[in-house]
Amino acid sequence: MPLLIVKFEGSVLQKIPTNAGSITIGRGPDNSIAIDNLAVSSHHAKIKSEQGQLVIEDLDSLNGTFVNSQRVKRSALKHGDVVMIGKHSIYVDASSRGESPVEVNRSPAAVTATSSVEETFILDTEKRRKLMQEMAAAGERSQITPSRVRVATLVRVTGPIEKAEYPLTGKLTVIGNSKMATIRLCGWFKPKMAAQINRRDDGYYLGRGDRIPTINGHPIEAPTLLSDGDLIGVCGVQLRFTIKE
């Protein structure tokens, strides 16, 4: 069976073989992959083998489970797929069969549960359930992938930030200098939360934090719906909002 490689900010935390039954992922310490991050639900997702096929299933998590930047409820996994849960990525490596489990650079924080925050789940809307039923009736891979949602990405244009691209995998994306920020601004005097992006049912909204961001050069005063190709400016950084196919 394939190997699961858990990474955070480019560092390998764990390597887990998938021949040990169901693999659970979440913030609780009882999970096979324990992730101490407030964006991760206590029991977020699980991966298991079904008739020789590796399958991931989201466990009604708050911020969702993503495969190759697409939100999924249940999806088959293959070699090269990347699962995003919170800020952690899990790579599917089918070329390393039979390896024993390995842990590399794993910090104590990765296995400590954050029990002070109660779990809140978002239920599927009636529209989402109806769509899933229609897909099932059409036979469009419904037994493996009944639900996929397009996910937006912020692409760096100019400015000092850590990465070239940031998939917007959570309901809240924070731009700032805080350790919890999704997009970390570099510099001593950058605000902890310069701006924020909220994902709603009808799209992604850019809102102000300690600074007033701009969209295509125009300052915003209230949360504003983003469109594909919009240029976001905040604290000397420019980001292109894109929705990939």
C-alpha positions, 0 to 999 in steps of 0.5 A: 500500500502507499505511504502517507507523508505528512508535511508542515511548511516543507518539513516532513513530520511523519511517514505512515504506511497505509497497510495498518487499517483505518488512519484517522486525522484530527486535533485529538491525541487519539488520532493516527495523525494528530495535528495541533491546529485550531483549524483542524477538527478533533476528528477531521478525516480518515483514510482507509483502503476499500477493495484495494483503493485508497479513499479519504473521507471528511468527518463533517469537519469545520474547515473541510478536507481538500485533495489537490486544492478541491474540497471533498467529502469522500474521494479516491486517492492515487499516487501524487495526490496532496491532501490539505488539512488546515496548514498541513499537507499529506502526500500520497507516495505509492512508490515506497511500498513496504516501508516502516513508519518513520517520524522526522522533526516531529515537535511535541505540539504536533501531538498535543490536543487543544481541548480548550476550544469546543468543536463546531461542525457545519452541516451540508445545506439542503442544496448541497445534499440535493446536488450530491443526490443528483450526481449519484443518480447520474453515476458521476463517480459518486461512489468515490467522489460525490462532492468537489468544490472549486478552491481559490488561490492567492498568487504572490505578485510582489512583496515579502511573503514566504510562498508563491501560492496560497490555496484558500482551504479554510473558511477564514484566511488571515493575512498578517504577522501573527503566528496563526496567520495563513499568509505571513507578512515579513517585517517587524512592524507588520500588524498581526491581522492586516486583512482577512478573507472569509469563504461563504456559500456565494464566494470569497470576501476580502475584509479589513483588519488593522489595515484597509486593503485594496482591490485593483487599487481601490480601498475597501471599507466593508467585506467585498466579494472577490472575482477571478483575477482581482489584485489584492493589495495590503501592507506593500504586498500584492496578491492575485486572486485566482480560481483554478480549474 
